[in-house]
Amino acid sequence: MTVHASRVTAAPPVPDLADRLTIVLLTHNCANWIDRTVHGLRALDVPVLVVDNASTDDTVTRVRGHGLRVVQLATNRGAAARNVGAELAGTPYIAFCDDDGWFERAGLERAVRLLDRHASLALLNARILVNDEERLDPISREMECSPLDGDAELPGTVLMGFMAGAVVVRREAFLEVGGYDHRFFIGGEEETVAIPLLRNGWRMRYDPQIVVHHYPSGANAPNIRHFGVRNTLTNAWLHRPFRSALSWTWFITRTTPSRMTLVRGLAMFVRDLPWIVRDRTVMAAELDDALALLDERRRMATPGRRRHRESVW
């Protein structure tokens, strides 16, 4: 993959990048495309630690064939498998990758310089370019247009959330908040890290000069959408004031495209209510106000659910 000179502002290279940053690659049943991902990552000349979520195909064999270190988990831990990689990484910064994408080296060097320079910065989200045509991911466009105000000394636009497979994080901050909560498994799991980081005073930013190439497989997407419904509702009721949580619940109920997905997600949420109520601690009004501003933008951009006459759900 060619790195376009216009993407990253010219800066001296980071000669000790391999001592400063580790890539943690999360894999699961991706034997059909993992060679392409590994090829992109090996070209970066930094340590790559693979955490495999109990794959049942040839993923582990293929990755080990490239000479990479693999931690093979006996069970699929979902997003929390990334915590294993973070614990084992021996560098102050971690670049988290999914099995269908990779970073550009110049962007990783920039991320290290920025994290070295700004002690309050916990996380930098990359710009995501999709497939060979390098189409800008809509999430990146949304992040670039963030309406939130923040410290002008910090680079990039202010974030309240991030994309799990396209971030460079400060290992200290990630471990401080416990990483990903295993109870959420996967699907919108980023909130389980983002909100605790914000509540602890850490900052997150989007920087378009850090680039990830993404070749989405979509293999597991239909199987995890109900987890996304459960997870976003759970995070709302764990952290947000009653009115904000109720408003968000109504929005998700009204806009989830598939009624079956919604019913399954709501059922999981109701089942988890005992521990949600037990662990609920309401965030500061300042944080909720910022989330409410993003909520409103999303409401304006999201149509309500429309059901086809022929559809049972």
C-alpha positions, 0 to 999 in steps of 0.5 A: 500500500502506497503512503501518500506524502500529503497525508502526514506532515513532514517530521523526523522519524521516531528511531526507537518506534519499536521500543515505544509501541506494540501492535495488538492484533485481535483475530477470530476465524479470519484465515481467508484474509489474515495474510493480507493484514499481517503483510501490512503490519509486518511492513511497519517494523514494530512488535506485533502481538496477536491475541486469537479469540478461540478461532476454529479455522486455520487463523492461528496456523497462518499467523504463526507461519509469518513468525508472529507471537500468538496468544491463543485463547481457549474461549472467545472473550470478545473485545476483552481479549484485547486486555490480554495483549495490553497486559503483555505489551512491553511498551508505553503505547499500543496500537489496537488492530482488528484482523482486517486492517493495518496502520501506516508507519508515519501515522504511528510515529506521529501518534508516539510524538503526540502522546509523548508531548501531551501527558493528558492524552489517552487515545488517538483515533486514526482516519480510516480509509476503506478498501483499495479505493481508500474511501473515507469511512463515514465514522471518520467524517463524523469525528472530523466534524466533532462539535465539541470544544476542548483544550486548544493545545491538544491536537485533533478534534475532541472525541467522546468515543472511538473505533476499537480497531483504529486507535493508538492508546496510552497503555497506562491509561487503558489499564487504569480503567480496566480495559474492556469489560468482559460482560459486554463481549463485543459490539459497541464495546468502545463505550466501556473504555471511553466513558471511564477514561473521560470520567478519570480526566483523560482526553481523546482525540481524532487525528486525520494524519494517523491512517488505518487501511480497512478491508471490512470482512463483515463476516460476523456483523449480522451475528453481533448487532443485538450485542450492540443494542444491549451494550449501548443501553447498558452503558447509558444506564450505568453512567448517565442521568435518568433523563438522558438514559431514558431518552437514549433508550427511546432513540435506540428503540425507535431507530434500530432497523431490525425488530428482531435485533431490537428484541434480542438486545432488549432481552439481554439488557433486561437480564443484566439489569441487576448488575447494571443497577448495582454498578450504576454511578452517574457521570458529571453533568459536564460529560453528560452535556457533551454526550447530549450534544452528540446525541442530538446530532445523531438524532438529526442524522438517523431516520426512524425504523421502517418496517416492510409490509412483507416482513414479520419483524 
